[in-house]
Amino acid sequence: MANNTLGMNPDEVKAFAQLLNQKADELNSTVSQLTSKLGSTSWTGPDATKFRGDWSSMHANALRKVAEDLKHTATQANKNADQQISTSNAL
């Protein structure tokens, strides 16, 4: 049987947005922890220099971008939930 319901459950979407924000914060924390650990790891030489450079310029930045995208998605989800509430209240 097809579901003909339009809209959303705003509370569920807001809870999802909160989870997105939480996971983005966790990801940023993980990047910081890994960066700190890498900085304090006894490792010298050209491989170490290349690895640290790659971590800083590519990998850590890519993970921070994912966290930023999660935060942006959470903002959009909250806006959509607010619009749903507004629309539902106007009916």
Protein Blocks (a to p, Z undefined) as FASTA:
>chain_A
ZZfbgcjdfklmmmmmmmmmmmmmmmmmmmmmmmmmmmmpccedjklmmmmmmmmmmmmm
mmmmmmmmmmmmmmmmmmmmmmmmmmmmmZZ
